[in-house]
Amino acid sequence: MSAAGSRELDALRARVAELERELSHARASGRLTAARCPDAPASDPGGAGGPALVGCEAQLLLDEGEQAAQMGNWLWELGQSSITWSRQLFRILGRDPARDAPSTETFLDAVHPDDRERIQTGLRLAIETGEGSGAIAFRVRHRDGTVRECLLSSLPLVEGAGPPSRFFGAIVDLTERRRAEQELRRSERMLKEAQRIAHVGSWSYDIASRTICWSEELYHILGVDLSVRPTFELFAGLIHPEDRHRVFGGAESASPLGIASPVECRIVRPSSGELRHVQMAAQLVTDDAGTVTGLVGTSLDITERRRLEEQLLHSQKLEAIGRLAGGVAHDFNNMLTAIFGHRELAVRKVPPASPVVEHLTQIGTAAERAAALTRQLLAFARKQLIQPSVVDPNALIFGVEPLLRPLVGEDVELTVLPGSQVWPIHIDRGQFEQLLMNLAVNARDAMPGGGRLTIETANRTLGVGEAGQRPEIEPGDYVELTVTDTGQGMEDAIQRYVFEPFFTTKEPGKGSGLGLATCHGIVKQHGGHIWFASAPGQGTRFTICFPRMRGVPSEQPTRATSAAVGGVETVLVVEDEAQVRELCAATLRSFGYSVLAARSGKEAIALAATYPGPIHLLVSDVVLPDARGPALAAALARARAPLPVLYASGYTEDALLQGDLLDGVAHFLSKPYTPTQLAKAVRAVLDASTQARRAKGSGDTPPPAPTAERLQ
């Protein structure tokens, strides 16, 4: 028998005992008569004689019982074959007192066909044994087709010795109760699911019984098995020792009533030792008199939130460092341009046999190392001038593979696993090669005793849920590049600094700490994302996702080399750094050009306005104190004819030249540059401009030129 059935049977026994006492008093006082009550339900004579009436007192007692328990009552006189139903029982069975006489046949007709045999067996057994039927669940089918869930219980009424002559019973309509129970279970499921989704667990503490209850989600948050009995001591013991004073307000003895609210703390899961960040809130519970009876609270798992906040702070930190690095690199490039230039000019004037040549060579070597360091800083800061194109990543990897094998050494096994039909990406070829080489060098250093380095590519589509684990990634199609080594791995304390510039675990002189920082900058500058997974002794796996680019990969461009050639054209040089401006002017004059030099945009416009002759080329720094290079070029075009432009810069911003380009071709010369590189760039731009004018004059359409070209 179910727990609910047992409770119903116990209530019925109590009611029967009360009825027996009332009937005994009624008979003793003579109040029990054969007169029928005016609206009383009918009785079934059973076809064996006249109606056996019970008195109004009995009927009133039955009515009271049904009101108290929301049940229909019946009284069965076995000797007289008489059955009396209460009004509530007629309603439960869906029968009409005016048309349906109470009888076993009428009752069984109301029982659902699938349950009739079971009910008949139970009633027959009760009569044969003279005992109650117990609680029997069954269904009632009304004449309108609706079905009700009911519970039948019966007990014998014994007077003196011998078998019972009467049975008292009740039929409880459980339909609404079942609906309420289902709704309660549904609400509990919804609450449980809501707690699971929100990662919030609830708990309650009762002062009188000194017991604590946990929700299922709180078990999961705390990392405690569901079979464990919750206690406050267990709950307090899971709080990190360093956080207990904040949770309990410095109380000497931990007590639920001493919990501070709200408060954040760390939970140490007992099974794994994993730390979880939890935000707890609690509130006192009082009765109607205002007496504190307990405490209720919630524990919100904010571990994921903390992780995302740390990611955001780390990203902001890298962004700030990048801006600083970009500014420093910009100034360094100007100084290096002067060093490269004056070194080359000095070499031209010194005899080859002079001992000074060796010193100049050492100056050049140091300057080259400084320039490489500066390029890494710019790559980290995402300020490096790039020429992205649509490329096949597998083809790029196979192209750089011959360089990687001697780089990693003979004791490292290099394996390339290209994906099938990998999508194209949009990236600077040289930057992609540098990215792979930096990752390969990092892997080699992590495997001093040899190991295996694996490079893989694959197509990957990130959905909302998958990308949601990394809020900086938009859902969509990506090309995934993974570089995995079997090296030493990294400690947790090191991992947060991996992409920071100048951070290195190598010995002094063994590394600059810019390799992975450069990788981070290259990936971010091309709209990609990079992360890694590592553990001590388990190697490291770098994962890089580049957005899918729709288009046909372009061919590898060929670079033509030519000697520096001078000219007689007039060149307007605009550079705010005095040493660079003087070097540029001196270099171009040495190659035969006429040079106009200005240190700002306003000075350049004024100089161009007063110069009587034609100006054939503008050589301008991208970033000037009072203007940007494209804005200056546009102003000169309005004052004079449009000029071909050569932008000289080692620092740029995304979309700096977008929307500001003049008709024609815009060329770039990366700083630091040498006088020879400057002369080649100037000659190339002038020759391209001349060819374009000739083609336009002959009626032919000149071939389209790229909007950005880097010249060395």
N, C-alpha and C positions, 0 to 999 in steps of 0.2 A: 504494500500500500504506500502511496506517495505521502510526503510530509503534509501536503495540503489536504489530502483525504483524511489523514489522521486527525488533523485539527478540526475538520468538519464533523467527524464522528464524535470527538470529545465534546464539541459544543452541543451536538444532538443529545448525547447522553445526559448532559447537565439539564437541557431543556425537558427531557422526558422525566427526569427525577422531579423537576419542579411541577410538571403537569400531574404526576401521580399524587403529589402532596395536595395540589389544588382539588383534584377529583375526590380524594378521600375526605377532605373537609366539606366538599359540596354534598356528598352522600350522607355524611354524619349530621349535617344541619338540615337536610331535606330540601336544599336549594336546587338539586338536580332533578328536573322534571322532564316529562316527555313532550312538553309543548315545543313546537318548532319556532325558531327565531324568524322574524319577518324577513329578511333578506339573506337567510342562511343558505349555503349551497346544498344541493340535493344529495341524498344518500342512495346507494345502490342496494336494493333489496336482494339482489342476487337471484331473483326468480323463485326464492324458497318460501316466501311468506310476505306479510305486510312490511312496510318500512320500519326500520329500527332507528328511531330518532335519538339523537343525543341532545342534551339540553343546551340552552343558550349560553350557559356558563362555559361549557366545554368549547363551544364555537368561538366565544370571545377569547378564550385562552389560546386557541389555534391561531386566531388573527394576530394576537400579540407576538406569538412566536415568529410568524412570517415577516412581520415588520422589523423585528430585531435582527433577523439573519438574512433578510432578502431571499426567503425561501418559501416554497409552497409546502404545506403540511397535509398529511392525510392520516386518517384513523380507520383501522380495519378490524371490525368485529367478526372474528372467525366463526363463532357459534351462530351468529345471526346472518352471516354472509353479507354484512353491511359495510360499505366503504363511504367515508365522508372526505370530501376534498375542500380545502380552503379556497377562497376566491383567488389568492395568488397562484395556487397550483393550476387552476384553469387557465390563467394568463400564461404561465410558463409553458404549459402543454399546447397552447394555441387552440383551446376548445371553448365552446360557448355553454355556460351553465344552463341556459334555457333550452338547449337542444341536445346536449351531450350528458347523459347520465354517468356519474362516476362509477367505473367498473374496471376490472383488470383488462377487459377487452378494449375499452376506450383508451386506457393508458398505453397498452401495447400497440394500438393503432397509431398513437402519436410518436412512439419510439422509432428512430431511424431503422429501416429494414436491416441494415448491416449489424445492428446492435441488439435486435429483439431476442435472438436465441440466448445471448449471454445474460440479458436481463431476466428472461424466464427461468433460466437455470438458477440464478442467484435467489430469486423469490421462492422458488420451489424448495431450494435447499434450506432457506430460512424457516419455512413452515415445518419441514420435516425434522429439523434439528431443534426447533424452538428457540433458536438464537437469532441475533440480528444478522442482517445481510452484509454488514460492513459498508464501506464506501465503494460504490460502483460508478465509474464514469461512463456516460453514454450521451447520445445525441438525440435531440427532439426535432422532428420535422413538422413545422406548422403547415396548415392547409394552403397558405400562400407561397409555400416553397422555401421559406427561410429556415435555416438550421441553427439551433441553439445548442451550446455545450452545457451539459448538466451533470450533477452528481447526486446519486440516490443513496440514502442511508435509512436503515430501519432498525428498530429495537423492540423487543417484546415488552408488554405491560403485564406483569405477573401479580395476581391477587391470591395470596395464600399458597397452598400446595397445589401441585398439578401443573400440567402444561399451560402455556400462556393462551389466553382467550382473545387477546387483542394485540395488534401490532401498531405502533406509532412510527411514522416515517416522515421524511422530509426530502424534497427535491430542490437542490440549490441551482439556480441559473448562473453558470460561471462565464457566460459569454462576455459580458462587459468586463468582468474581472480579468479574463484571458486577454481581452483587447488592451486593458490597462497594463497587464504584465508584459505583453508584447511591445507596447509603446515604451514601457520602462526599459526593457532590454534593448530596444532600438536606440533609446536615448543614451543608455550606457555604452552601447557600441559606438555611437557618434561621439560621445565624450572621450572614449578611449582612443578613437581614431584621430580626433582633434588634438588630443595630447600627444599622440605619436607624431603627427605632422608638425606641430609646434614645438616638439621636444620639451614639453613641460609636464612635470609630474606633480601630483598633489598628495598631501598627507594630512592627517588629523590626529590630535592627541586629546585623550579624555583624562581629566584630572582624577575623577573618582576611581576609575579602574586602573589608572596609570598605564594605559595601553596606547599604542600608536598604530595607525593603519596607513599603508602606502597604496598608491595607484600602481597599475601594471607598468606604466611608462616610467615611474620613479625607480622601479626595480631595474629597468634597462639603463637609465641614466647613471645609477649608482653602481651598475655592474654586479648586482646581487641576484642569485638564483631565485626564481619565483617560489621555490619550496622553503626558503629561509623565513623564519618567523621574524617580522620586523620589531625592533626594539629601539628605543631612543639612544641607548648606549652604542648600538651598532651604527646608527645614523651619525652620531657625533664622532665616532671613531674613524669614519671614512673621510672626514674633513681634514685637509692638509694641516699638519701641526702648526705651520706658520700662519694659518688663517683662522685658527680657532678663537683667538682672542678678539678678532673682529666680529666673528659670528655671534659669540656669546657675550660680547660687551665687556670682556675682561673679568667675568664672573669666575670665582674660584671653583665652584662646582657647576658643571654643565647642566642646564635644565631647559626644558622646552620653553618655559616662560621667560627665559633669559635671552632668547634668540633676537638679535638685532634685525631690523627690517626697514627697507630692503638692504641687502648686502650681497656682495660678490665674493666667492671663495672658490678654491680648487678642491675637487673630489679625487681621491686616489682609489681607483677601482681595485678591489681586493684580489681578483683573479689574475689580472695582467699588470697591475701597477700603473696603468695608463692614467694620465691626468686629464680631467675634464673641468672646464670652467662653468660654474653654476651661479645663477643669480637667484637668491632666495628671498621670499616675502612671506610674512606671517601676520595673523590677526587673531585677537582674543575672541572667544565665544562666550556669551553670557546668557543666563536664563532671563525670565520675565522680571525677576527681582533685581537683576543687575549683577548677580553673582557670577564670577568667572567659572565656567565649567570645562573649558578646554581651549584648544588652539587649533587653527587650520592654517595651512600654508601651501605654497607652491615652490617648486624648484625648476627653474628654466635653464636648460642646457645651452649655453652661449659659446660653446667651444668653436663652432663653425664661424660665428660672428667675429670672435676674437681672431681667428685665422685670416678672415677676409680683411679685417682692420689692419692686421700686421702686413698683409700683402699690399694694401693701399698705402700705408705709411712707408713701406720699403720702396714702392714705386715712386712715391713723391720724393723720397730721399734721393733715389737715383736720378730723378728728373732735375732736382736742385743741383746735384753734383755735376750732372751733364751740362747744365747752363754755365756753371763755373768753369768746367773743363773747356767748353766751347770758347768762352771768352779768353781764357788763358792761351788756348791754341791759336786763336786769331792773332793775338799780340806776338806770340812766338813765330808765327809764319812771316809776319812783317820783318822781324829781326833776322830770321833765317834767310829771307830773300836778300837782305842787305849783305849778309855773310857770304852767301853763294855768289852773289854778283861781284862783290869786290874781290873775292878770292879768284874768280875767273879772270877778271880784268888784270889782277896782279900776275897771274900765271902768264898772260900774254906778254907782259913787259919784262919778265925775268928770264934770263938765258937758261936754256935747258940744263946746263951743267952747274948752275948756281946751287949752293946748299940750301938756299931759301925754298927751293921747290919742294924739298921733303917736308918742311914746315907747312907749306900751303896744302900739300897732300893730306897731312894729318888734320888740318883745319877742315878740309872737305869731308874726310871720313867722319869726324865728330859731328859735322853739320848734317850729314846723311843720317846718322843715328838719331840725332835730335828731330829731324824731319819725320823719320819713321815713327818715333814716339808721338809726335804731334798728330800724325795721321791716325794713330790709334785713339788718341784722345778725341779727335773729331768724329771718328767712327762711333765711339761710346756715346758722345753727345748728340749723335745723329745730325751732325752739321757738315758732313763730308760731301763734297760734290760727287754725284753719282750719275751714271748713264744707264738706267734700267731698260731692259728690253724683254720681250716675251721669249722665254727659253725653255728647253726641255731639261728638267733637273737631272734626269738619268744621264743625259749626254754630258752635262757639266761635270758630274761625278766621275764618269769614265775618263773625261779629259784631264782631271786633276789627279786621278789615281796613280799614274806613274810618278808624280811628285811626292805623293804620300808614302809610298812604300819605302824609299830610302830614308824618309823623314822619321818614321816610327821605329826603324831598325829591324834587323834580321830576327830578333828574338820575339817580335810581336807579329802575330798572324793577322793579316788584314783581310777581311771578307766584305765584299760589296754585294748586297742583295737588292737589286732594283725591283720595284713593283711593276706590275703589268699595266700598260697603257696609263702611266702616270700623267696627270694633267699638267699643262704648262704653268709656269709662274712668271711673275714680273720682277726682275732683279738685275742688279749690276753684276756682270760676269766676274769681274775682278773681286768684287766684294764677296760673292758666293765662294770663290776659291779661297779667299782669306778666311772666311768663316770655317770651312772644312779643315784648313791647315791649322788654325788655332785650336780647334777641338781635337784634332789628331795629336798635336803637341801636348795638350793637356792630358790626353789619355796615355800617351807614351810616358810622361813623367809620373803618372799614377801606377805604372807597371814597371818598376825598375828591374824586376826579375823576369820580365817577359809576360806574355799573356795573349789575349785575343781582342781585337778591335773590329767591331761590326758596324757597317753603315747600311741603313735600309731606307727605302722610300715606299710610300703607299698613299693611295687616295683615302681621304677620311672626311665623312660628313658629320659635323657636330650638331646635334639637336639642342633644343632649349635646355633640357635637363642636364645634358653632358657639358654644354658650354657654361651652364650656370655654376658649376663647380669652380670655374675661373671667370669671375665677372668681367674681366677685361676682354674676353673673347666673344665675338658676335657669332651666333649660330650660322652655319653655312658650310660650303665646300672648301676643303683645305688639302694641300699636299703636305704629308707628314714625313719629316726627315728625322731619323733617330740615329744617334751615335752612341754605341754601348761599348764599355770596356770592362775587363775582368780584374781591375786594379784594386787598390787599397780601399777605395770608398772614402766617405767623408763623415766626420762626427757631426752631430746635430748642431753643436755650437759654431761650427765653421760654415754650415750651409747657408745661413742668412747673409753672409758676406761675399758669397761666390761672385756675384756680378758687380761688386764695387771695385772701382779702379784703385790700383796700387795695393790691393789686398792679395797677399800670397803666403803660402805655407812653405815655400822653398827657401833654401839657404840664401843669404845675401849674395848678390851677384849672379844668381841662377835664374832670376825671372823678374820682370817689371811689375807683374800683377795686373797687366792690361789685357791679357789674352782673352779671358772670358768676358771681361767688361766690353771689349771690342765686339765680341760675338753678340752680346746683348744689344749693343747699339746698332749693328748691321741689321739684325733681325727686325728690330723695332722701326728702323728707318724705312724698311721695305714693307711695313704693315703686318709683320708676322708676330709670332709669340714663341717664347722659349721658356722651358722649365726643365727640371731634372729630378731624378729620384736616385738616392744614394744611401748606403749604410756601410759602416765599417766592415771591411773584409768581404763585401758583396758587390764591389764595383760601382759604376755610375752609368746612368742612362740619361742622355740629353735628348729631349724631344722638342722639335721645332715644327711649327705649323705656318706655312705660307698660304695666303689666300689663292684660291684657284683663279687663273687668268684664262679667259676664253680667247682663243686666237691661235694662229700658226706660229710656232717658234721661229725666230729669225736666225739667219746664218751667222757664224762667227766672223766679225769684221776683220779685215786685214789692215795692218798698220804700215804705212809707207814711211820710209825714212828719207830725209833730204838734207842737204847742207843749208846752212843759214845764208840767206841772200838779202841784201839791203835794197834800198830804193830811194826815190827822191820825193815821195809824197809828204804831205803835212799831216802830222799826228798830234791830236790833242790828248795829253795825259792828265788825268785827274786822280790824285792820290793824296790822302791827308797825312800819311806818314812821310816825314821829310826825307829820311834816308832812302826809302823805297822810291819816292818821287824823283830824287836826284839821280839815283842809279838808273831808273827807267829812261829818263831823259838823256843821260849820258850814253847809255847803250844804243838807243835809237839814233842819236846823232853820229855815233861811231859807225853806224851802218848806212849813213848818208841821208837820213830822213830829217825833215824840218820838224822841230818839236815845239809845241806850246804846252807849258806846264802850269797846272792850277792845283790848289790844295783843298778846294771845296766846290760845291755845285754852283753857288752864286759867283764865285771867282771865275769858274769855267764859262758861265753864260756871258759874263761881262767881257771876258777875253775874246770869246768867239764873236761877240757883237762888234768889237773894234778891229778885229783882224780883217784886212782887206781881201786877202786871197782865199782860195778854196781850202776847206778842211776835208781830208779824205778818210780819216779814221778817228774814232773816239776810243781811247784805252782808259777804262774807268774801274776804280774799285767798286765792289758791289755795295758796300756800306760806307757812306760818307757822313761827316758830322751833321750836315744840314739837309741831306737828301739821300735817296737810294739811287744806285746806278741807272735802273730802268726809268725812273722819274726824270733824271738829268737828261738821258737820251731823248725822252719824249719832248722835253722843253727845248733842246737844241734843234729837234726836227721841226718844231713850230717856228723857231726863229730863222733857221736856215733849211736847206734841203735835208731829208733824212740821211743819217750817217750810218755806215756799218759800225758795229760796236764789238769790242773785245773786252769782256769783263774779266778782271783779274782779282781773284779772291781765294782764300783758303777756308772760308767760313760761309755757310749759306743756311737758309731756312727753307723748310718745305713750302712750295708754292710761292717762293719769293718773286720769281719772274713770271708767274702765271698771270695772264691778263695784261701785263705791262710790256710785252714784246712789241717791237716795231716791225713794220713790214720788212722782210728780208731775213737775214740770218743773224742770230746772236751766238757768239762763241765765248768759251770760257778758257781761262788760263789759270791753273791752280797754283797757289802759293804754297811753298816757296818755289821760285823758278830761277833759272840761270839766265844770263844775258843771251846765250845762244837760243834757249827755249823761247824767250821773248821775241827775238828777231824772227824765228821760224813762225811763231803764231801771228805776228803782225803781217808778215809777207803772205801767209795763207789766207788771212781775212781779206786783204787788199786784192789778191788775185781772184778770190771767189766773187768779190763785189764787181770787179771789172768784167768777169765772164757773164755775170747776171745782167749787167747793163748792155753788153753786146748782144746777148740772146734776146733781150727785150727790144733792142733797137732793130734787130733783123726780123722781128715779128714772131720769133720762136718763143715758146714758153720755157723758161729755165726749169731745170729739174728741181723738184721740191727739196729744200734743205732742212735738216733737223733744226728744231727750235733751240736745242742745247747741244753744244759740242765741246768736248774737253780736248784741249791741245797741249802737248808737252814739248 
